[in-house]
C-alpha cells in the first residue's frame, strides 16, 4: 500500500508539473512613432528671419529672444539674439561653453559645422546624446553684426531612450532653421 501511495503522489505531481505551457521569448519590437508631415512657414524678427515647422507654437517672442514650443513632443527650441560689437570671440566661447556644460550627464556630444557663404550664415550644431538636460545646442552668426544661439529642451525628466525619436525630429527642425536663416 505504501508503494501505491508513493506511485500515486508521483503521478499527481508529474501531472501538475507537465501541464505548464512552454515559456517562449517575446518577439523584439520597435517603437513606431509617426510625426506629422513637415510644413513650414516664415518667422520674421527685427534682425533675422527663418522658416520653422508649423506644428511648433510661437511662444514668448521678445525683442532678443523667442521660443518655439512643440506641445505634442513636450519640447521647446529657445532662440536668443545678440549684437556682435567687437565681442565675437566672447560670444563664440560662451556658446561653446554652454554646449559642453552638458558633458556631465551626456554620453557624447557631436559637433557639426554649418557654412552658408552666400547668405553669410556660419555656425555650429551640437547634438548631445544621453540623459542631459538639453539634447541640442547651436549658434549661427554672420561674424560681423549678428549672433543667434539656440537650444533644445524637453520639459520631462531626461530619459534619452524615451525622448530620442522626438530629439531626432527636432534636431532636423533646428538644421532647417539654420539653413533658412537670413539676416536683415
C-alpha positions in Angstrom: 0.0 0.0 0.0 2.9 2.3 0.8 4.3 1.7 -2.7 0.9 2.5 -4.3 0.7 5.8 -2.3 4.2 6.8 -3.5 3.3 6.0 -7.1 0.0 7.9 -6.8 1.8 11.0 -5.3 4.4 10.9 -8.0 1.8 10.5 -10.7 -0.2 13.5 -9.4 3.0 15.6 -9.0 4.0 14.7 -12.6 0.6 15.6 -13.9 0.7 19.1 -12.3 4.2 19.8 -13.5 3.6 18.7 -17.0 0.6 21.0 -17.5 2.6 24.2 -17.7 2.9 25.9 -21.1 6.3 26.3 -22.6 7.9 29.7 -21.9 8.6 31.5 -25.2 10.7 34.7 -25.6 8.7 37.8 -26.6 9.5 38.9 -30.2 11.6 42.1 -30.5 9.6 45.1 -31.3 10.3 48.7 -32.4 8.5 51.7 -31.1 6.7 53.2 -34.0 6.1 56.9 -33.8 4.5 58.8 -36.6 5.1 62.6 -36.7 3.1 64.8 -39.0 4.4 65.8 -42.4 6.6 68.9 -42.1 5.0 72.1 -43.3 6.9 75.3 -42.9 6.2 79.0 -42.5 8.4 82.0 -42.2 9.0 83.8 -38.9 10.4 87.3 -39.1 12.0 89.3 -36.3 13.7 92.7 -36.5 17.1 91.2 -37.1 16.6 87.9 -38.9 14.0 85.6 -40.4 13.8 81.8 -40.9 11.4 79.0 -41.7 10.0 76.8 -38.9 7.8 73.7 -38.6 4.1 74.6 -38.3 3.5 72.1 -35.5 5.5 74.4 -33.3 3.8 77.2 -31.5 5.5 80.6 -31.3 5.7 81.5 -27.6 7.4 84.3 -25.7 8.5 86.3 -28.6 10.5 89.3 -27.3 13.0 91.7 -28.9 16.0 89.5 -28.4 14.5 86.0 -27.8 11.8 83.7 -28.8 10.6 80.1 -28.0 9.2 77.6 -30.5 7.1 75.2 -28.4 6.3 71.6 -29.6 3.5 70.6 -27.2 2.9 67.2 -28.7 6.6 66.3 -28.1 6.9 68.1 -24.8 9.9 70.1 -26.0 10.9 73.6 -27.0 13.6 75.3 -29.0 14.8 78.5 -27.4 16.5 81.2 -29.6 18.4 84.3 -28.4 19.8 87.1 -30.5 22.8 89.2 -29.6 24.5 92.0 -31.5 28.2 91.5 -32.4 30.0 94.5 -31.2 33.7 93.5 -31.2 32.9 90.7 -28.9 32.6 87.8 -31.4 35.2 85.7 -29.6 33.4 86.0 -26.3 30.0 85.1 -27.9 31.6 82.0 -29.6 33.3 81.0 -26.4 30.1 81.4 -24.3 28.1 79.4 -26.9 30.6 76.6 -27.0 31.0 76.6 -23.2 27.2 76.3 -22.8 27.1 73.3 -25.1 29.9 71.5 -23.2 28.3 72.1 -19.7 26.1 69.1 -20.6 29.1 66.8 -20.6 28.5 65.7 -17.0 25.3 63.9 -17.9 25.9 63.3 -21.6 27.1 60.1 -23.1 28.5 62.1 -26.0 28.5 65.4 -27.8 28.9 65.6 -31.6 29.6 68.9 -33.2 28.9 69.7 -36.9 29.7 73.0 -38.5 27.4 74.9 -40.8 28.5 77.2 -43.6 26.3 79.2 -46.0 28.7 81.7 -47.6 26.1 83.1 -50.0 23.9 84.3 -47.1 26.7 84.8 -44.6 25.4 82.3 -42.1 28.1 80.4 -40.2 27.6 78.3 -37.2 27.8 75.0 -35.3 25.2 72.5 -34.0 26.0 70.2 -31.1 23.9 67.0 -30.8 24.0 65.7 -27.3 23.3 62.0 -26.5 22.5 60.7 -23.1 20.4 61.9 -20.2 21.4 65.5 -20.5 19.1 68.4 -19.9 19.5 69.7 -23.5 19.6 67.4 -26.5 20.9 70.1 -28.9 22.7 73.4 -28.8 23.6 75.6 -31.8 24.7 79.0 -32.8 24.8 81.0 -36.1 26.5 84.3 -36.9 27.5 86.5 -39.8 30.6 87.2 -37.8 30.3 91.0 -38.1 26.8 92.1 -36.7 24.5 89.2 -35.8 24.7 86.2 -33.4 21.9 83.8 -32.6 22.2 80.9 -30.1 19.6 78.2 -29.7 18.9 75.2 -27.5 16.5 72.3 -27.4 15.0 71.3 -24.1 12.3 68.8 -23.2 10.0 69.5 -20.3 10.2 66.0 -19.0 12.9 64.3 -16.9 15.7 63.4 -19.4 15.5 59.8 -20.4 17.4 59.5 -23.6 15.8 56.3 -24.8 12.3 57.8 -24.5 13.0 61.2 -26.0 15.4 60.0 -28.7 12.8 59.9 -31.6 11.5 63.4 -30.7 15.0 64.7 -30.3 16.0 63.4 -33.8 12.8 65.0 -35.3 13.5 68.4 -33.6 17.2 68.4 -34.5 16.1 68.2 -38.1 14.0 71.3 -37.5 17.0 73.0 -36.0 19.0 72.3 -39.0 16.3 73.7 -41.2 16.2 76.9 -39.1 19.9 77.2 -39.6 19.6 76.6 -43.4 16.8 79.1 -43.9 18.0 81.8 -41.6 18.6 85.2 -43.3 19.9 88.4 -41.7 18.1 91.7 -42.1 
